[in-house]
Amino acid sequence: MSIKHGLLALLDQGPRYGYQLRSEFEARTGSTWPLNVGQVYTTLGRLDRDGLVEPDGEDADGHVFYRITESGRVELRAWFEAPVSRTSPPRDELAIKLAMAVTVPGIDVSAVVQGQRAHTLRALQDYTRLKTRAGEDDMAWQLVLESLIFHAEAEVRWLDHCEARLARRAAERVPDPVPEAPAPTRGRKARR
């Protein structure tokens, strides 16, 4: 997630101080990705260092306002115009968990899949309820919710796929051969 570019987008609409930026970022994303105000000020410090924003005065309470620079606007436009790269996908905790689960003896991978599926379906229901309550005029929140819904639906499909692969793998495994009965030895009479 690009906090840097999110803050630049907000500052492109006018000067703000850190807490205002945090509040507006969370309002526009439905608090889906909460920001800590320290994270906002750290990012503002880097943006200032890089010449993308600059201080723009203080209010009576000592809040330092920041405004976007022309270099910041160029950076922001480049971000909006460039597609999000998929060459370095973010770490996916669930994919890592399942990759580890299939390699660690004694782990019931099917139970891990089932537990995640139940959790993801509950989340999908929650997102869908939120979407029905969200106002049609709140396009930003609607888009965030739709993204969460699509991701949850994709995760359920992927979990279905994992479960099918696990079942195929279990079916393909050749059972251990049943040991044959020892052959009778010579020289002994068989009892009747």
Disulfide bonds with the S-S distance in Angstrom:
none
